[in-house]
Amino acid sequence: MTKFTLDDLDAIIAARAKSSDEASYTRKLVGKGVAKCAQKLGEEAVEAAIAAVRQDRKELTAEAADLLYHLLVVLNVSDVRLADVMSELASRTGQTGLEEKASRPQD
C-alpha cells in the first residue's frame, strides 16, 4: 500500500478547490468562504475531542481524519501553505514545549 501523506491531501484539496466540479464537496465548502470553513473545522475539533474522551478509537480515527481535512481546507482558503506550518513545527523541535511557549510575545 502506498503511503498517503498530508502533502497528498493538501494537493487534492488545492486541486478540488479550483475545480469546476459541481459535485465536489471541497469546491462547495471553499466557495462558502473562510468563515464557513473555520466553522466546520471547529465542529470537527469538538467531535474529535468528544471521541477521545469517550475513548472510542474508531470514532476518534474518523474524526481526526475529518479534522485534518478541514484544517487543510482552512489553510487553503487562508492562503497559508502546509509547508510553512511544517516549517514552524520543525523550528519548535529544538526546544521543549514550555520553552517555546515562554518565548512567545506576551499580550
C-alpha positions in Angstrom: 0.0 0.0 0.0 1.3 3.4 -0.9 1.9 5.9 1.9 -0.7 8.7 1.9 0.6 12.0 3.3 -0.7 15.3 4.4 1.1 16.7 1.3 -1.0 14.4 -0.8 -4.2 15.5 0.9 -3.2 19.2 0.6 -2.6 18.7 -3.2 -6.0 17.1 -3.6 -7.7 19.9 -1.7 -6.0 22.6 -3.7 -7.0 20.9 -7.0 -10.6 20.4 -5.9 -10.9 23.9 -4.5 -10.2 25.3 -8.0 -12.2 22.7 -9.9 -15.5 23.3 -11.7 -16.9 20.0 -10.5 -20.3 20.8 -9.1 -20.3 17.6 -7.1 -17.1 18.4 -5.2 -17.7 19.0 -1.5 -14.3 20.7 -1.2 -15.2 23.2 -4.0 -18.6 24.0 -2.4 -17.1 24.4 1.0 -14.3 26.7 -0.2 -16.9 28.7 -2.2 -18.7 29.5 1.1 -15.6 31.3 2.4 -13.2 31.2 5.3 -15.9 31.7 8.0 -17.8 28.5 7.0 -14.6 26.6 6.5 -13.5 27.6 10.0 -16.9 26.7 11.5 -16.5 23.2 10.0 -13.0 22.9 11.4 -14.3 23.9 14.9 -17.1 21.3 14.7 -14.7 18.6 13.7 -12.3 19.5 16.5 -15.1 19.2 19.1 -16.2 15.9 17.6 -12.7 14.6 17.8 -12.3 15.7 21.4 -15.6 14.0 22.4 -14.5 10.8 20.7 -11.2 11.0 22.6 -13.0 11.5 26.0 -15.2 8.5 25.2 -12.1 6.5 24.4 -13.7 5.5 21.1 -10.7 4.7 19.0 -12.6 4.0 15.8 -14.6 7.2 16.0 -11.5 9.2 17.0 -9.7 7.9 14.0 -12.6 9.0 11.7 -13.0 12.4 13.4 -9.2 13.0 13.3 -9.3 12.4 9.5 -12.2 14.9 9.2 -10.3 17.4 11.4 -7.1 17.2 9.3 -9.1 17.6 6.1 -10.9 20.6 7.4 -7.7 22.2 8.8 -6.1 21.9 5.3 -9.2 23.4 3.8 -8.9 26.4 6.2 -5.2 26.7 5.4 -6.1 26.7 1.7 -8.7 29.4 1.8 -6.5 31.5 4.1 -3.5 31.2 1.7 -1.3 29.5 4.3 0.9 26.8 2.9 1.2 23.5 4.6 4.9 23.7 4.1 5.0 26.9 6.2 3.1 25.1 9.0 5.5 22.2 8.8 8.5 24.6 9.0 7.0 26.2 12.1 6.6 22.8 13.7 10.2 21.8 12.7 11.5 25.1 14.3 9.9 24.1 17.6 11.5 20.7 17.8 14.8 22.1 19.1 13.3 23.2 22.4 10.7 21.9 24.9 7.1 23.0 24.5 7.4 25.0 27.7 10.5 26.8 26.4 8.7 27.5 23.0 5.6 28.8 24.8 7.7 31.1 27.1 9.5 32.6 24.0 6.2 33.8 22.5 5.4 37.6 22.9 3.2 38.3 25.9 -0.1 40.1 25.2 
